Amino acid sequence: MGRAGTERQRAGGGRRGSRAGRLARRSLGLVGLFAVMLLVVGVGLAVRSPEPQERVYSVSEQAQLDAELRYRSAAGQARIAAAAPALDPEAAAELAAAATDLDEQADAVALPRSPDPTAEPGTDPATGAVGGAGAQSPTGSTTGPSAAPTPADGPAVLTALRDSALRSLSDASRADPGPGRVLAAAGVNQWRHALRLGDTLGVDPGLPSPGALSAVDLAAGTGPFADLPTPDASTGAEPTAAPPTGSAPPEALPEAPAECAGTPLGPDADRQGLLHARTAEDEARYAYEVAAALLPEPARALESASVHRSAAEAVTDRLAALCVPEAPTATGYAIGPDFRADPVAATRAIEQAHTEFYAGLIATVGPDARAWAVVSFSAAAQRSLDAGTPLDALPGLATAPAPAPPPAPPAAPPTADPGG
């Protein structure tokens, strides 16, 4: 009995020892697992995700960002000014129309970007502004009433329109071809609104005649394009990158070489664009001379004929600088019965066609001729508006998304004597 009890005690002790060992091993395993988890968490906290690199915008993209912010800011100013209780109704209507066009221009020039999933309800996906209170750039800076106090009376909006028009034309000469067309069209529209608003307010907008704009001034930033407010000063946006220093402006007065070796100079697109432009200007000159013979008051038609003759001569000088021989001027162009029935409407259609033609040239000529194409487009668009074409938010683009240089009209014996 004593021996059996002793053996039972030894067996029970062994089982208890085995259970204790298992518990000890399990505890060690849990401690090890916990230590590994702490190590993983510590490493994860110590290793931070790399900061996303800030996007670097090209000169053209930065010009678009600046323009979008500038347009939305001016639109906000115009709406506030239009709501002034003591404002003349005609001025209020002009301010409201300018604001609507500026909004459309801002949408057209905006860079594509994904909507922010954290945006508040009612937020404009294009600007980030809630309820139109202020304009916000893609970098997060805000302008308009929600940021800093901005003058919002008629004269202040007039100044904003003038400066933005000149800045847009300047940027159009440096931007990529597609955005350049949009910037130029927006500049023409803002120019026109500045003229209209200045006339309504009885204030000189301080703009030169569109025909007096110089491609040299546009390319070099001189004349009316000098002393424009920098984007950061006028809207709070980052300044547009300046053109590289040490290089000549892309546009210079054309000078024919002393001797041409028989090989035309410059890109073929520039030569072809200039050739089409010379034909178009000469055709318009002839059309106005015929219109002068048909109209009871020919003075205005003759003045327009002189404008187009000067434009054709300027194009001829540019072609000579590219060693393109001067072609003989056609003696006349075919005039249809519709022209004779309503020469005013016919010449207005010619001016609108010129607007679309030069808008297309902005996107097709090279950098050396871009400034000339921009100022030619501006002059053509203003002539078209003077002739009675309705003002669109983007003149020259609404009816011709991708205009191409028109073919040269067939020469024909004059069907009407311009002098008689």
Buried (B, 14 or more C-beta within 10 A) or exposed (E): EEEEEEEEEEEEEEEEEEEEEEEEEEEEEEEEEEEEEEEEEEEEEEEEEEEEEEEEBEBBBBBBBBBBBBBBBBBBBBBBBBEBEEBEEEBBBBBBBBBBBBBBBBBBBBBEEEEEEEEEEEBBEBBBBBEBEBBBBBEEBBBBBBBEEBEBBBBBBBBBBBBBBBBBBBBBBBBBBEBBBBBBBBBBBBBBBBBBBBBBBEBEBEBEEBBEBBBBBBBBBEBBBEEBBEBEEBBBBBEBBEEEEEEEBBBBEBEBEEEBEEEBEBBEBBBBBBBBBBBBBBBBBBBBBBBBBBBEEBEBBBEBBEBBBEBBEBBBBBBBBBBBEEEEBBEBBEBEEEBBEEBBEBBBBBBBBBBBBBBBBBBBBBBBBBBBBBBBBBBBBBBBBBBEBEBBBBBBBEEBEEBEBBEBBEBEEBEBEBEE
